[in-house]
Amino acid sequence: MAETTPRSVRTHRLGSPIAAIALVVFYAALLMLPLVLAATTGERETEPFLKMLGMSFALVAMVILALQVMLAARIKAICEHYGLDMLLRFHRSMAVLAVVLLVAHPILLALSSGSWRLITGLQQSWPIWFGKIALLLLLIVAVTSLWRRQLLNFEAWHKVHGLAPAILLLGFVHSWVVGDDLEGTPMRVLWLVLLGASLVVYSLHMFVWPALRRSKLWNVASVKQETHNVWTLEFEPPEGVEPLHYAPGQFSFLRLYRGDERHDGEEHHFTISSSPLQARTHICTIKNSGDFTSTIGATEPGDTATIQGPYGRFSYTVHAPSSKYLFIAGGIGITPLMGMLRHMRDSEADVDVTLLYANDTQADIVFREELDEIAESDAPRLKVVHVLAKEDWDGPIGHVNRTHIAQATAEELPDYAIYVCGPPAMMRRVIRTVLRMGAREDRLYSERFWL
């Protein structure tokens, strides 16, 4: 079936493929640069192979650690090319690689020397102890990050992650003092630039930028209860601050200030559920699903907040336009899709949309009346199918499956641009299902952003 481009679908330009490739090449070049400098300015050819390998591992790992700060600092000039979710997954993968390289570093040096004293001996010089402590702290951060949900709550994990600057400083001092490869001027200049850039970006991300946002607090304009455990907060910019410019489906980082000693200033990310064609305000719809979100219902108009964003590429206006869309949502995962539907309505988009919306019961359905209103309008042409897992009713029951999707779409999945958002297990299951049903992978979009 031939694709037509809807005239009313407005696209948002987020990122450039050329810039995205250039940044990847630049990152890879930085990883290799210390090895090139060590090979061209040092005397490594006289060293045993295992020692050279161990030293090379450490050099690459230290560059990775320095660049981890850049990846996690939410720099929009970087994030817009990939999406913050992809960037943080890459951040996580590179952290694992750095840990593997740094664990292998002392093992290879010990094997090269024929003695395990470097690892087991207690009588070591202070630079060696700096390296050991840095590695121990890095292992603590890595373990608590990889198994965060099983070991720590979000705030505790965030505090443990705050060890990153100490790890970086200890590692750089260790390598500066004992690293044979750092005796040359080019390597020392590179090390100073990497350390300096990392510390500057860390300071900006953790202290300077938050302080600037804190000086211009947004106002909570209204609070609306959507269901028994879901609330919508409306935010209005302070005087002299531009409204948030975002694509439908993007998210922002929010810190509320309500006189709550426990949670004031606690940062969380939430989807922007409004249409960007809304006036000066925007809204976030939040479900009670944890310590912080259990207090959302206590928010009142006049409370204040800081907002950082927008982020993300989960938007129909960012990707290639289509005339037919399949939206599949689970629970509060409806929020980015609702932002897109509202934008389609406000822009009178000439498109067909099928929404499969999974919940436990009818009482859990968010935006039900508004979805019905959009479905009764002409733009977009919306078909809503509710699927309930824990309530007997006249409609589809259970979890969204192949049958539900086939009945809603007549299995013409190659014709659809498909957007999936919901709990991780549900998303994995649905994505596998639609791919087996013939959906095009290049037109299947999701955002796996779970800190």
C-alpha positions in Angstrom: 0.0 0.0 0.0 1.4 3.4 -0.9 2.2 5.8 1.9 0.8 9.3 1.9 2.2 12.1 3.9 -0.5 13.8 5.9 -0.5 17.5 5.2 -1.3 18.5 8.8 1.4 16.5 10.5 4.0 18.9 11.8 7.5 17.6 12.2 9.9 18.6 14.9 13.6 18.6 13.9 15.5 16.8 16.7 19.0 16.0 15.9 20.9 15.2 12.7 22.1 11.8 11.4 25.4 13.3 10.3 26.0 14.9 13.7 25.0 11.6 15.4 27.6 9.7 13.4 30.2 12.4 13.9 29.8 12.2 17.7 30.2 8.4 17.7 33.4 8.8 15.6 34.7 11.5 18.0 33.9 9.3 21.0 35.8 6.3 19.5 38.7 8.5 18.6 39.0 9.7 22.1 39.1 6.2 23.4 41.9 5.3 21.0 43.9 8.6 21.5 45.8 7.6 24.6 46.8 4.3 23.0 48.1 6.2 20.0 50.0 8.7 22.1 51.4 5.9 24.3 52.6 4.0 21.2 54.2 7.1 19.5 55.7 8.9 22.5 56.6 6.1 24.9 58.9 3.1 25.0 56.3 0.4 25.4 58.0 -1.9 22.9 60.3 -2.9 25.7 57.5 -4.0 28.1 56.1 -7.6 28.4 52.9 -8.1 26.4 50.7 -8.7 29.5 51.9 -5.5 31.1 51.3 -3.5 28.0 47.8 -5.0 27.7 47.0 -4.2 31.3 48.2 -0.6 30.9 46.3 -0.2 27.7 43.1 -1.5 29.4 43.5 1.1 32.2 44.1 4.0 29.7 41.0 3.2 27.8 38.9 2.7 30.9 39.9 6.0 32.4 38.9 7.8 29.2 35.5 6.0 29.4 35.0 7.1 33.0 35.8 10.7 32.1 33.3 10.6 29.3 30.6 9.0 31.4 30.1 12.4 33.0 29.3 13.9 29.6 26.9 11.1 28.7 24.9 11.5 32.0 24.8 15.3 32.1 21.7 15.6 29.8 23.5 18.0 27.4 20.8 18.7 24.8 23.3 19.2 22.0 24.1 15.4 22.5 20.8 14.1 23.6 18.8 15.4 20.7 20.6 13.2 18.3 19.9 9.9 20.0 17.3 10.4 22.8 18.2 10.4 26.4 17.0 6.8 26.9 19.4 5.5 24.3 22.2 7.7 25.7 21.7 6.3 29.2 21.7 2.7 28.0 25.0 3.4 26.2 26.2 5.0 29.4 25.3 1.9 31.3 27.0 -0.4 28.8 30.2 1.6 28.7 30.3 1.6 32.5 30.3 -2.2 32.4 33.1 -2.2 29.9 35.1 0.2 32.1 34.7 -2.1 35.1 35.8 -5.1 33.1 38.9 -3.3 31.8 39.8 -2.0 35.3 39.4 -5.3 37.0 41.5 -6.9 34.3 44.2 -4.2 34.7 45.8 -5.4 38.1 45.3 -9.0 37.2 47.3 -8.6 34.0 50.0 -6.7 35.7 50.3 -9.4 38.4 50.5 -12.1 35.8 53.1 -10.2 34.0 55.2 -9.8 37.1 54.7 -13.4 38.3 53.5 -12.2 41.7 50.1 -11.5 43.2 51.5 -9.0 45.7 50.1 -6.1 43.8 46.6 -7.4 44.5 46.9 -9.2 47.8 49.8 -7.2 49.5 48.9 -4.6 52.1 52.2 -2.9 52.1 51.6 -0.7 49.1 52.4 2.9 48.3 49.6 5.5 48.6 49.1 5.8 44.8 48.5 2.1 44.6 46.0 2.4 47.4 44.3 5.2 45.5 43.9 2.9 42.6 42.5 0.0 44.8 40.0 2.3 46.5 38.9 3.8 43.2 38.3 0.2 41.9 36.4 -0.8 45.0 34.2 2.2 44.8 33.6 1.7 41.1 32.5 -1.9 41.8 30.1 -0.7 44.5 28.5 1.8 42.0 28.4 -0.8 39.2 26.7 -3.5 41.4 24.1 -1.1 42.9 23.4 0.3 39.4 23.0 -3.0 37.6 20.7 -4.4 40.4 19.3 -1.2 41.7 15.7 -2.3 41.9 16.7 -5.3 44.0 19.1 -3.5 46.3 18.2 0.2 46.6 15.5 2.8 46.2 16.0 5.6 43.7 17.3 8.2 46.2 19.8 5.8 47.8 21.1 4.8 44.4 21.4 8.4 43.4 23.6 9.1 46.5 25.8 6.1 45.8 26.2 7.3 42.2 27.5 10.5 43.7 30.8 8.6 44.3 31.6 9.2 40.6 33.8 12.3 41.2 35.8 10.6 43.9 36.4 7.6 41.7 37.5 9.8 38.9 39.9 11.8 41.0 41.4 8.8 42.7 41.8 7.0 39.4 43.4 10.0 37.7 45.8 10.6 40.6 46.8 7.0 40.6 47.5 6.9 36.9 49.3 10.3 37.0 51.7 9.1 39.6 52.4 5.4 38.7 51.5 5.3 35.0 54.6 4.9 32.8 52.6 6.1 29.8 51.8 9.4 31.4 55.4 10.6 31.6 55.2 12.4 28.2 53.8 15.8 27.8 51.1 14.9 25.3 49.6 12.3 27.6 49.7 14.6 30.6 47.9 17.3 28.6 45.2 14.9 27.5 44.7 13.7 31.1 44.4 17.2 32.4 41.9 18.1 29.7 39.8 15.0 30.3 39.8 15.5 34.0 39.1 19.2 33.8 36.3 18.8 31.3 34.7 16.1 33.4 34.8 18.1 36.6 33.4 21.2 34.9 30.5 19.3 33.3 29.8 17.6 36.6 29.8 20.9 38.5 27.5 22.4 35.9 25.1 19.5 35.9 24.9 19.0 39.7 25.2 22.5 41.0 25.2 25.4 38.5 22.3 24.5 36.2 20.1 23.4 39.1 20.8 26.7 41.0 19.8 28.7 37.9 16.6 26.7 37.5 15.9 27.2 41.3 16.1 30.9 40.8 13.2 30.8 38.3 10.6 28.5 39.7 7.6 27.5 37.7 4.1 27.6 39.3 1.6 24.8 39.7 -1.4 26.4 38.1 -3.9 23.5 38.7 -4.2 20.0 40.1 -6.7 17.6 38.7 -7.5 14.0 39.9 -7.9 11.8 36.8 -8.5 8.4 38.6 -8.3 7.1 42.1 -4.4 7.1 41.9 -3.6 9.4 39.0 -3.3 13.2 39.0 -2.5 15.9 36.4 -0.4 18.9 37.3 -0.5 22.0 35.2 2.7 24.2 35.2 3.0 27.8 34.3 6.3 29.5 33.6 7.5 32.4 35.8 7.4 35.9 34.5 10.0 36.5 31.8 10.5 32.7 31.1 9.4 31.2 27.8 6.9 28.4 27.8 8.3 24.9 27.4 8.9 24.1 23.7 8.4 20.4 23.2 7.3 17.7 20.8 4.3 15.7 21.8 5.4 12.7 23.7 8.6 14.1 25.2 9.3 14.2 28.9 10.9 16.5 31.5 12.7 16.3 34.8 10.6 17.8 37.7 11.4 18.9 41.2 8.5 20.0 43.3 8.7 22.5 46.3 5.6 22.1 48.5 7.0 22.5 52.0 7.5 18.7 52.2 10.8 18.2 54.0 11.2 14.6 52.8 10.5 15.1 49.1 11.1 18.8 48.3 13.7 19.1 45.6 13.6 15.4 44.8 14.0 14.9 41.1 11.9 12.6 38.9 11.1 12.4 35.2 7.6 12.5 33.9 6.0 12.6 30.4 4.5 15.8 29.2 0.9 14.8 28.5 -0.4 18.0 26.9 -0.2 19.2 23.3 2.6 21.6 22.5 -0.1 23.7 20.8 -1.5 24.5 24.3 -0.9 28.0 25.5 1.7 29.0 28.0 1.2 26.0 30.3 1.9 22.4 30.0 0.8 19.4 32.0 2.3 16.1 33.5 0.0 13.3 34.4 1.4 11.2 37.3 0.4 7.9 38.8 0.9 7.0 42.5 3.5 4.3 42.2 6.1 5.0 44.8 7.2 7.1 47.8 7.4 10.4 45.9 4.5 9.8 43.6 2.2 8.8 46.5 2.3 12.5 47.6 1.3 13.9 44.2 -2.3 14.3 45.3 -1.1 16.6 48.1 0.2 19.1 45.5 -1.8 22.4 45.5 -2.1 25.3 43.1 0.6 27.9 44.0 3.2 25.2 44.8 6.4 25.7 42.8 8.7 23.5 40.7 11.8 23.4 38.6 11.6 21.9 35.2 14.4 20.6 33.0 13.6 19.5 29.5 12.2 18.5 27.2 14.0 15.2 26.3 13.2 12.2 24.3 12.4 11.2 20.7 9.2 9.2 21.3 7.0 11.4 19.2 5.1 10.9 15.9 6.3 14.4 14.9 10.0 13.4 15.1 9.8 10.3 13.0 8.7 9.7 9.4 5.0 10.8 8.9 2.4 8.1 8.3 -1.3 8.0 7.5 -2.0 5.2 9.8 -0.8 4.8 13.4 -1.1 2.0 16.0 -0.7 3.2 19.6 -0.4 0.5 22.3 -0.4 1.7 25.9 -0.3 0.0 29.3 -1.6 1.9 32.3 0.1 5.3 32.8 2.0 4.6 29.6 -0.9 6.4 27.9 0.6 9.8 28.7 3.0 10.3 25.8 0.4 8.8 23.4 -2.2 11.2 24.8 0.1 14.1 24.2 0.4 12.9 20.6 -3.4 12.5 20.2 -4.0 15.9 21.7 -1.6 17.4 19.2 -3.2 15.5 16.3 -6.6 16.9 17.5 -5.3 20.5 17.8 -3.5 20.4 14.5 -6.4 18.6 12.8 -4.1 15.8 11.6 -5.5 13.9 8.6 -4.5 10.5 10.0 -6.1 7.2 11.2 -5.1 6.1 14.7 -5.9 2.8 16.5 -5.3 2.8 20.2 -5.1 -0.4 22.3 -5.2 0.7 25.9 -4.5 -1.9 28.6 -5.5 -1.5 32.2 -6.5 -3.7 35.1 -10.1 -2.3 35.5 -12.3 0.4 34.1 -11.5 2.5 37.2 -7.9 2.6 36.1 -8.6 4.1 32.6 -7.0 7.5 32.4 -8.5 10.2 30.0 -11.4 7.9 29.2 -13.9 10.7 28.5 -11.4 12.8 26.5 -10.5 9.7 24.4 -14.2 9.2 23.7 -14.5 12.8 22.6 -11.5 12.6 20.3 -12.9 9.4 18.8 -16.1 11.2 18.0 -14.3 13.9 16.1 -13.0 13.8 12.5 -9.3 14.6 13.2 -7.7 12.4 14.0 -9.9 9.4 13.1 -9.4 7.5 16.3 -10.5 4.0 17.2 -10.1 3.1 20.9 -10.0 -0.5 22.1 -9.8 -1.0 25.9 -8.3 -4.3 27.2 -8.9 -5.1 30.9 -6.8 -7.7 32.7 -8.7 -7.9 36.1 -12.3 -7.2 35.3 -15.0 -9.1 33.5 -16.8 -6.9 31.0 -18.1 -6.9 27.5 -14.9 -5.8 25.9 -11.5 -7.6 25.4 -9.9 -9.1 28.5 -6.4 -10.3 29.6 -3.2 -8.8 28.4 -2.7 -7.3 24.9 -2.0 -10.2 22.6 -1.9 -11.2 19.0 -5.7 -11.6 18.9 -6.4 -8.2 20.2 -4.0 -6.6 17.8 -5.3 -8.6 14.8 -9.0 -7.7 15.6 -8.2 -4.0 15.9 -6.0 -3.7 12.8 -7.0 -6.6 10.5 -3.2 -7.5 10.7 -2.1 -4.9 8.2 0.8 -4.0 10.5 3.3 -3.1 7.7 1.0 -0.2 6.9 1.2 1.2 10.5 3.7 3.4 12.3 3.5 1.7 15.8 4.2 3.4 19.1 4.3 1.3 22.3 4.5 2.6 25.9 3.9 0.8 29.2 5.5 -1.4 31.8 8.8 -3.0 30.7 7.5 -6.5 30.6 4.4 -5.5 28.6 6.5 -3.5 26.1 8.8 -6.5 25.5 5.9 -8.8 25.0 4.0 -6.5 22.7 7.1 -5.6 20.6 7.9 -9.3 20.1 4.2 -9.9 19.1 3.9 -7.1 16.5 7.2 -8.0 14.9 6.1 -11.6 14.5 2.9 -10.2 12.9 4.8 -8.4 10.2 5.4 -5.0 11.7 8.3 -3.1 10.2 11.0 -2.7 12.7 12.0 0.7 11.2 8.5 2.0 12.0 8.2 0.5 15.5 9.0 3.1 18.3 9.3 2.8 22.0 11.2 4.6 24.7 12.9 2.4 27.4 13.7 5.0 29.9 13.8 3.5 33.4 16.3 4.9 35.9 
